[in-house]
């Protein structure tokens, strides 16, 4: 027996968010995520728990980490 919950359709979660908060606040939420705003700050703005923010964040996309190499180092590597 598995304890995993069934996957929730991201579009359903997004539509429910828009119904509750409106499209402008949905766009703002996505921008806050993209800008790296903390879950605590977002939770305070939307008056929800950090856990709810985490759930939305997981439903709406994926966290991707990039490593930017210093341009001087790139020049050295290119020689």
N, C-alpha and C positions, 0 to 999 in steps of 0.2 A: 504494500500500500504506500503510495507516494503522498507527501505532504505539500507538494507544489500546487499552487493555485492555477487555474486556467488563465491563459494569456488574455488580456483585455485588449480589444481593438483600439489602437492609438487614435483613430479618427473618431470613435465614439467618445473617448476621454476628452479629446479636443472640442468636439461639439458640445459636450456637457459643460466644459469650462466656459466656452463662449456664451452659452445660454445663461450661465450664472453671473459671469463677470463682464461680458461684452467683448466684441472683437478688438477694440482698442487696447483693453487691458490684457487680452491674449497676446497681442503683438508686443506689448510692453514686457510681459512675462518672458517671452522668447528672447527679447533683446537683453533683459537682465541676465538670463542664463548665458547667452552668448558673450556678454561682457564679463562673466565670471563673478557676478554678484553672489554673495554668500546666501545659503539657504535660509539662514536666520533672518537676514535683512528682507528677503523676499517674503518669508512667512509673516513677518511683522506688517509689511505693506498690504498683503492680501488677507490678513487676519486668519491665518490657518497655521497648522503645525508644520514644523520642519519636515516631519515624515510625509505630510501631504505634498509639500514642495518636491521632495525626493521622488515620490510616486509620479507626479506630473513630469518631472525632469526625465525619468526613465521611460515614460510613455511617449514623450514628444521627440526623443532623439537619443544620440549617443555622445558621451563625453570623449573627445579626441584630444590627446596631448601631443603637442609638437615640440621638437627640439630645434631651436634656431642656433645655427653655428655662427659664431662671431665672424664678420666679413674678413677680418685680418687672417683668421685661421683658414677660411675658405681659400684665400689667396695662396697661403702656404701649401695647402693641400693640392692646389691646382698646378703647382710647379712641377 
